[in-house]
């Protein structure tokens, strides 16, 4: 079951929309590290440990491109 997000993001990497839904990819402080979360409104649908490295950033951007191919549109920041 999706969890409600908490706290404020350190950074929002991107936001996409489809109809009335808004999907955001945000980075939060989690303990001594960072956590990437995919959020739809107040719900967190995916979260995982996040390290600021080229490979990790490329993977997040690949996810964004994949969603855009499926019909999601940039919301802009």
Secondary structure, 3 states (H helix, E strand, C coil): CCEECCCCCCEEEEEEEECCEEEEEEEEEECCEEEEEEEECCEEEEEEEECCCHHHHHHHHHHHHHHHHCCCEECCC
